[in-house]
Each structure stands twice: as structure tokens, then as C-alpha cells.
Amino acid sequence: MKLSKKCTGRGGESMGRKVFGKSLERAMDEDLDDLDGEEAPSPSQQGPTVSRAIEALRDEDRHSTRMISPSLIRMSQIMDRLDPSEDLDGLIASIQEEGQKVPILVRRLPDGDLEVVFGRRRLLACRALGRDVRATVMEMTDEESVIAQGVENNERLDTSFIERALFVSRILDAGFKAVVVTRATGIDKTSISLMKGIVEGIPEELIRYIGPAHGAGRRQWEQLRSNLKDQRDSDISGVIAEIPRDRPSPERLAEAIRLTRAEPRPLVEPPSPPGITTKVTGSRLTITAGSKNDRAFLKHLETRLPELLEEWRKS
């Protein structure tokens, strides 16, 4: 793999601060045992600390900004947006006119491939333009990568509630503990559990169709989850088919809530047997047979009346 190196001189430290920002450095410098009361792994288990990764970024021998073909960089497995390509035209135009001002961060995987840590939209924009992307290459563990991705994106991205909930759920599904989620997102343990429950209670197909629904908070998504729980046999494909795709995402969410809300069933009296009519007048019940064949039923009912009356009194 051939990468072109761009000289940085004494800019290694300033670039490290520019790429990561103070919030990320603070998160990376924290110890695992400072959160949630969970025991931090021993140095031998944890591997290179994130703080050392920051130092590596500032070290001229290991930190450099390079121009890399987007085709050589994998997307990260844990996505933090429903659709990174949404509203990408503005960024494409900006990079085309002014160039890529901020590098993306990529890490080298054990097999030698590169994976984006953050900056996926810049990567997609450069890919669309057919130009190399300016990137900082680092060696990072899976945990360090998740924390860096989460903290940096909290500063740069306007993610919606459901996108944050999906990100939380995906981190947990990848085998990380809640303490890592907290370090990556700043979300407390109780909220992590609530978000996980919402994501598990709504089919991802429906979430993706609704979209990010910016402005919609936890209560709306909890209502949708509750509706689906009450209607376990609901046809998700049928619900999706009734939601207009051209409506804004928050309106699609509201429509999904409406469509899945259980309607009260009207009380329906059991019908009389075919050919038999009844009429109650005061304390009198009149039963009329509709045909000669039904008269046998009247005779049967007459013989059963004392027994039926006794059953009713005992009940």
C-alpha cells in the first residue's frame, strides 16, 4: 500500500490537538475504574493506553498527515449516523472549492488495512470527488477507536436521539461494557439501558425508514416501542407502506406512532342462532323460530330452561 506523506515538522503536537480536541483528550486520559465502579483492565490486558495513543499522534516519527485513496479505507463497523451520506452535497461543494481543511482519523488494523475512526462524511465526499483524502494514521485498539469516534462526533455531529441510541446499542452489541459507552458518549448507565431497550423494541427496518427524526426525543420513540409491544403481530411492512416517504422524518415518526396505536374494539353482541329471533318486553322473552326445522331447537330449549336457570343462579 503506497501512502504519500505530508511533512509536519513541529506541527505534530498542534495537529494532535486540532484533530482530537480537549474533550477527546480528557476522555482518553480517564481511567476505566473512574466510571460506574467497574474495574479497569490491567495494563497487560488493556494494551497501549489511549493516552499513549495521543502521545503517538504528537510524535513526529509515528504521526503524519497523509494523502490516501478513499478506496483503501474501510468504513468503521460501529456507525453513529443512520445515513452518513445524507445532505452530503454541501460538504462535497466545500471541499471542491476550498479543499479538505480538517484531516480524518484512520487506524491501521492487524491485517494491515485501514479503517476510518472519524471523518466518514469527509471520506465519502472525497470519494465522490475522486480525490485522495487527507488523513492521520494511528495505531489504536478497538476500545480506543470507539472512544475516539464517540467523543469527537459528540463535538462535531448533530445526531438525533435515535442515532445516539443506535450508536450505544451497537457498541454494546460489539462486546464493550457500559463504561466504554459512557467514555465514548458521556451517557450515564441508566440512559444507556433505556436506549438499548428502545432499539431492541423497534425493528431496525422501521427505524431506518423513519430516519433520524431530529427534534424527536426519547418519549416519542418510547411510545412507538410501547405500541409495537402491544401489537406483537403488527405487520411492519404494512405500517411502512402507509407512511409517505416524501414527508419529513419527524412526521414519519408521528405517523408510525399513529398507525401502530391500538384502537379500542367496539363491543359486539353475539348473534342469535340462524333462523331464530328474540325479543325482550319487560319481563317477557319471546323466541320465534324462522322455519319448521328450527322448531326442534325451541323444544330442546324448553326442556333445558330449568337447567339453564339453575346454572345462572349458581354463577
C-alpha positions in Angstrom: 0.0 0.0 0.0 1.6 3.3 -1.1 0.8 6.3 1.0 2.1 9.8 0.3 3.5 11.5 3.4 3.0 15.2 4.1 5.7 16.8 6.2 4.5 18.2 9.5 7.7 19.5 11.1 6.9 20.9 14.6 3.2 20.7 13.8 2.7 17.3 15.3 1.5 18.5 18.7 -0.7 21.2 17.3 -2.2 18.8 14.8 -2.9 16.3 17.5 -4.8 18.9 19.5 -6.6 20.1 16.3 -7.7 16.6 15.3 -8.8 15.5 18.7 -9.8 18.5 20.7 -9.8 18.9 24.5 -12.9 16.8 25.2 -11.4 13.8 23.5 -8.1 14.2 25.3 -9.9 14.3 28.6 -11.9 11.2 27.8 -8.8 9.4 26.7 -6.9 10.3 29.8 -9.6 9.0 32.1 -9.1 5.6 33.9 -11.8 2.9 33.4 -12.2 2.5 37.1 -13.3 6.1 37.5 -16.7 5.3 35.9 -19.6 3.0 37.0 -17.4 1.3 39.7 -16.2 -1.2 37.1 -12.6 -2.5 37.5 -10.2 -1.3 34.8 -8.3 -3.9 33.0 -4.6 -4.4 33.9 -2.0 -2.8 31.7 -1.2 -6.2 30.2 -4.8 -6.7 29.2 -5.6 -3.2 28.1 -2.7 -2.8 25.7 -1.5 0.6 24.7 -3.5 3.2 26.6 -5.4 5.9 24.8 -3.2 8.5 26.4 -0.2 6.9 24.8 -2.1 6.9 21.5 -2.3 10.7 21.9 1.4 10.9 22.5 1.9 8.8 19.4 -0.1 11.3 17.5 2.2 14.0 18.7 5.3 12.1 17.9 6.7 13.1 14.5 8.1 9.6 13.9 4.7 8.0 14.3 2.3 10.8 13.4 1.9 12.2 9.9 -0.8 13.5 7.7 -1.1 11.5 4.5 -3.0 11.6 1.3 -4.7 8.3 0.9 -7.0 6.9 -1.7 -10.5 6.5 -0.2 -10.7 3.1 -1.8 -8.1 1.9 0.7 -10.0 2.9 3.8 -12.8 0.8 5.3 -15.9 2.2 7.0 -16.0 1.6 10.7 -18.2 -1.2 11.8 -19.9 0.8 14.5 -21.9 3.6 12.7 -23.0 6.7 14.6 -25.4 8.0 11.9 -28.3 6.4 10.1 -27.1 7.7 6.8 -23.6 9.4 6.7 -24.3 10.4 3.1 -27.4 12.5 4.0 -27.0 16.1 2.9 -23.5 15.5 1.6 -23.8 17.8 -1.4 -22.8 20.9 0.7 -19.7 19.2 2.0 -18.7 18.0 -1.4 -19.0 21.5 -2.8 -17.0 23.0 0.1 -14.1 20.5 -0.4 -14.2 21.0 -4.1 -13.9 24.8 -3.8 -11.7 25.2 -0.7 -10.1 21.8 -0.2 -10.2 19.5 2.8 -9.3 21.6 5.8 -9.6 19.0 8.6 -8.0 15.6 8.2 -9.9 12.4 9.0 -8.5 9.9 11.5 -7.9 6.3 10.4 -6.3 3.4 12.2 -4.2 0.5 10.9 -5.9 -2.9 11.6 -3.9 -6.0 12.5 -4.2 -7.2 8.9 -2.6 -4.0 7.6 -5.8 -2.5 6.2 -7.0 1.0 7.2 -10.3 1.8 8.9 -11.8 5.2 9.5 -12.2 6.3 13.1 -14.0 9.6 12.5 -14.5 11.7 9.4 -16.7 9.4 7.4 -18.5 12.2 5.7 -15.2 13.8 4.6 -14.1 10.4 3.4 -17.4 10.0 1.4 -17.1 13.5 -0.1 -13.5 12.9 -1.3 -14.6 9.5 -2.7 -17.4 11.2 -4.6 -14.9 13.8 -5.9 -12.5 11.1 -7.0 -9.6 12.6 -4.9 -7.4 11.4 -2.1 -8.4 12.2 1.4 -6.1 13.8 3.9 -5.8 11.5 6.9 -4.0 11.0 10.2 -2.9 7.3 10.6 -2.6 5.9 14.0 -2.3 2.5 15.8 -5.4 2.2 18.0 -7.1 -0.7 19.8 -10.8 -1.4 19.2 -11.7 0.3 22.5 -9.6 3.4 21.8 -11.2 3.7 18.4 -14.7 3.6 19.8 -13.9 6.2 22.4 -12.2 8.5 19.9 -15.1 8.1 17.5 -17.8 8.8 20.1 -16.2 11.8 21.8 -15.1 13.5 18.5 -18.5 13.0 16.9 -20.3 14.4 20.0 -18.5 17.6 19.3 -18.9 17.7 15.6 -22.2 15.9 14.7 -25.8 17.0 15.3 -27.0 13.4 15.9 -30.6 12.7 16.9 -31.9 10.7 19.8 -32.4 7.6 17.9 -29.0 7.8 16.2 -27.3 8.1 19.6 -29.4 5.2 20.8 -28.3 3.1 17.9 -24.7 4.0 18.5 -25.0 3.0 22.1 -26.7 -0.3 21.2 -24.0 -1.1 18.5 -21.2 -0.5 21.0 -22.8 -2.9 23.4 -23.5 -5.5 20.7 -19.8 -5.3 19.7 -19.0 -6.7 23.2 -17.9 -3.5 25.0 -19.1 -2.7 28.5 -21.3 0.2 29.5 -18.3 2.0 31.0 -16.8 2.3 27.4 -20.1 3.6 26.2 -20.0 6.3 28.9 -16.5 7.3 28.0 -17.4 7.5 24.3 -20.7 9.3 24.6 -21.0 10.8 28.1 -24.3 9.0 28.6 -25.0 7.6 32.0 -25.7 3.9 32.8 -29.4 4.4 33.3 -29.9 6.2 30.0 -27.8 3.5 28.2 -30.2 0.8 29.4 -33.2 2.9 28.3 -31.7 3.5 24.8 -30.8 -0.2 24.4 -34.4 -1.2 25.3 -35.9 1.2 22.7 -33.6 0.0 19.9 -34.4 -3.7 20.7 -38.1 -3.0 20.8 -38.4 -1.4 17.3 -37.4 -3.3 14.2 -34.4 -1.6 12.5 -36.2 -1.7 9.2 -38.8 0.7 10.6 -36.2 2.9 12.3 -34.3 3.3 9.0 -37.5 4.1 7.1 -38.4 6.8 9.6 -34.9 8.3 9.6 -33.2 10.3 12.3 -36.2 12.4 13.2 -34.2 15.4 14.5 -36.1 17.1 17.3 -37.9 14.0 18.4 -36.8 12.8 21.8 -37.0 9.7 24.0 -40.7 9.9 24.7 -41.8 9.6 21.1 -39.6 6.6 20.4 -40.7 5.0 23.7 -44.3 5.5 22.6 -43.6 3.7 19.3 -41.9 0.9 21.1 -44.8 0.6 23.5 -47.3 0.5 20.6 -45.4 -2.3 18.9 -45.2 -4.3 22.1 -49.0 -4.1 22.5 -49.4 -5.3 18.9 -46.9 -8.0 18.6 -48.5 -9.4 15.4 -48.4 -6.0 13.7 -47.3 -6.0 10.1 -44.2 -3.8 10.0 -44.2 -3.9 6.2 -47.8 -2.7 6.2 -47.0 0.1 8.5 -44.1 1.3 6.4 -46.3 1.1 3.2 -48.7 3.6 4.7 -46.1 6.2 5.7 -45.4 8.6 2.8 -41.6 8.6 2.1 -41.7 12.3 1.0 -42.7 13.5 4.4 -40.1 14.9 6.8 -38.5 12.3 9.1 -40.2 13.7 12.3 -43.6 13.4 10.6 -42.9 9.9 9.5 -42.2 9.0 13.2 -45.5 10.7 14.2 -47.4 8.7 11.5 -45.7 5.4 12.7 -46.9 6.1 16.2 -50.5 6.8 15.0 -50.6 3.7 12.8 -49.4 1.4 15.5 -51.6 2.7 18.2 -54.1 0.1 19.3 -57.7 1.2 18.7 -60.4 0.2 21.2 -62.6 -2.6 19.8 -66.3 -2.0 19.7 -68.5 -4.2 21.8 -70.3 -6.7 19.6 -73.2 -8.7 20.9 -73.2 -12.4 20.0 -75.6 -13.1 17.1 -78.7 -15.3 17.6 -78.6 -18.7 16.0 -79.6 -18.6 12.3 -83.3 -18.5 11.8 -84.0 -17.7 15.5 -85.2 -14.2 16.6 -85.6 -13.0 20.1 -87.5 -10.1 21.7 -87.5 -8.9 25.3 -90.5 -7.0 26.5 -90.4 -6.1 30.2 -90.0 -9.5 31.9 -91.0 -11.4 28.9 -88.7 -13.1 26.4 -90.2 -14.1 23.1 -88.3 -16.6 20.9 -89.5 -17.2 17.4 -88.4 -20.0 15.0 -87.8 -18.9 11.5 -88.7 -22.2 9.9 -90.1 -25.6 10.7 -86.7 -27.1 11.1 -85.9 -24.6 13.9 -88.9 -25.6 16.0 -87.0 -28.7 17.2 -84.5 -26.2 18.7 -87.3 -24.5 20.6 -88.4 -27.8 22.0 -84.8 -28.5 23.1 -84.5 -25.1 24.7 -87.8 -25.6 26.5 -86.5 -28.8 28.2 -83.2 -27.1 29.1 -84.6 -23.9 30.6 -84.8 -25.2 34.2 -81.2 -26.4 34.0 -80.0 -23.2 32.4 -81.8 -21.1 35.1 -80.1 -23.2 37.8 -76.7 -22.7 36.2 -77.2 -19.0 36.0 -78.3 -18.7 39.7 -75.2 -20.6 40.8 -72.9 -18.4 38.8 
